[in-house]
Amino acid sequence: MSVSTAENDLLLERQLCFGLSVASRSVIAAYKPVLAPMQLTHPQYLVMLTLWEQAPRRVKDIGAALLLESATLSPLLKRLEALGYITRAKDAADERALCVDLTAEGAALRQQALAVPGTMMARLGLDREGAMALHRSMMALIAAASQTDDGAGAATSPAHGRREMADN
């Protein structure tokens, strides 16, 4: 008795969501020992990347860059502040906004972080070209998922015009 194609489509091994979920957990776990000497978790590393690109930054701008809600971002910022890597203060131009800036220690940490992308590519068996191709595919997938008919994904659409960060 042959199983129909539709039935085969329900096999766990064929589920896009399963592959992406396992890949995400596996890659983030691979970052853990690489980031440990800097005392950073993967989400904290992402916050630091945004600040190394541009600091100071408003909390809402960091959230937009990382596609994170304020409730998720606030504890990350508190921990980074406790580590001495960032400061948080009211924005001088708009007292309702909170501004995040790097401390000297946080800015200096960037030098150590320069080794992370190359280390991760090596750990994952990727060269720069392969990493860039994978990144483009993931960004296209995110964009497609955010364009659902029901609008549910609209809040998670990737920032337009973002420079590709294929090497991490």
C-alpha positions in Angstrom: 0.0 0.0 0.0 1.5 3.3 -1.1 1.3 6.4 1.1 0.0 9.5 -0.8 2.2 12.5 -1.3 -0.2 14.5 0.9 0.3 11.9 3.7 4.1 12.1 3.2 3.8 15.9 3.6 2.9 15.3 7.3 6.1 13.4 8.1 8.0 15.3 10.7 11.2 15.2 8.7 9.4 17.1 5.9 8.2 19.9 8.1 9.9 23.2 7.4 9.0 24.4 10.9 10.7 21.5 12.5 13.9 21.9 10.5 14.0 25.7 11.3 13.3 25.1 15.0 16.1 22.5 15.4 18.5 24.6 13.3 17.8 27.7 15.4 18.3 25.9 18.7 21.5 24.2 17.4 23.1 27.3 16.0 22.3 29.4 19.1 23.8 26.6 21.3 26.9 26.6 19.1 27.3 30.3 19.9 27.2 29.7 23.7 30.9 28.7 24.2 32.1 31.3 21.7 30.3 34.1 23.6 31.0 32.8 27.1 34.4 34.5 27.4 32.6 37.8 26.8 29.9 37.0 29.4 27.2 37.4 26.7 24.2 35.3 25.8 23.2 35.1 22.2 20.3 37.6 22.6 22.7 40.0 24.5 25.2 39.6 21.7 22.6 40.7 19.2 21.8 43.8 21.2 25.6 44.6 21.4 25.8 44.2 17.6 23.2 46.9 17.1 25.0 49.2 19.5 28.4 48.5 17.8 26.8 49.6 14.6 25.3 52.8 16.1 25.3 54.1 19.6 23.6 55.7 21.3 20.3 54.3 20.2 16.8 54.5 21.5 15.3 51.3 23.0 12.6 51.3 20.4 15.2 51.5 17.6 17.1 48.5 19.0 13.8 46.6 19.3 12.9 47.4 15.7 16.4 46.3 14.5 16.1 43.0 16.3 12.4 42.5 15.8 11.9 42.3 19.6 9.2 43.7 21.8 10.1 46.1 24.6 9.1 43.5 27.2 11.7 41.1 25.8 14.3 43.7 25.3 14.2 45.4 28.7 15.6 42.4 30.7 18.4 42.0 28.2 19.3 45.7 28.6 19.2 45.4 32.4 21.6 42.5 32.3 24.0 44.3 29.9 23.9 47.3 32.2 24.7 45.1 35.2 27.7 43.7 33.3 28.9 47.3 32.7 28.6 47.1 28.9 25.8 49.7 28.5 24.1 52.7 30.1 20.5 53.6 29.9 19.2 57.1 30.3 16.3 59.3 29.2 16.8 60.7 25.7 17.7 64.4 25.9 15.5 65.2 22.9 12.5 63.2 24.1 12.2 62.4 27.8 9.6 59.7 27.0 12.3 57.7 25.2 15.0 55.7 26.7 18.5 55.9 25.2 21.1 53.1 25.4 24.8 53.8 25.0 28.0 51.8 25.2 30.3 52.1 28.1 34.0 52.2 27.4 34.1 48.5 28.4 31.2 47.7 26.1 32.8 49.5 23.2 36.1 47.7 23.9 34.3 44.4 23.8 33.8 44.9 20.1 37.5 44.1 19.5 37.0 40.7 21.1 33.8 40.1 19.2 35.5 40.6 15.8 36.6 36.9 16.1 33.0 35.6 16.6 31.8 35.6 12.9 34.8 33.7 11.6 34.7 31.3 14.5 31.0 30.6 14.0 31.4 30.1 10.2 34.2 27.6 11.0 32.1 25.8 13.6 29.2 25.5 11.2 31.3 24.5 8.2 30.5 27.6 6.2 32.7 29.9 4.2 31.7 33.6 3.8 30.0 33.0 0.5 27.9 30.1 1.9 27.0 32.2 5.0 25.9 35.1 2.8 23.7 32.7 0.6 22.2 31.2 3.8 21.5 34.7 5.2 19.8 35.8 2.0 17.6 32.7 2.0 16.7 33.2 5.7 15.8 36.9 5.1 13.7 36.0 2.1 11.9 33.4 4.2 11.3 35.9 7.0 10.0 38.4 4.4 7.7 35.8 2.9 6.4 34.7 6.3 5.7 38.3 7.3 3.5 38.8 4.3 0.8 36.4 5.4 -2.8 37.1 4.2 -4.0 37.5 7.8 -1.5 40.2 8.6 -0.3 38.2 11.7 3.3 38.5 10.6 3.3 42.2 9.8 4.9 43.1 13.1 7.8 40.9 12.4 8.8 42.0 9.0 12.5 42.6 8.6 13.8 46.1 8.5 13.9 47.5 5.0 17.4 48.3 3.7 19.2 46.4 6.4 22.7 45.6 5.5 23.2 41.9 5.3 25.0 40.3 8.3 25.9 37.0 6.7 29.0 36.4 8.7 27.4 35.6 12.0 
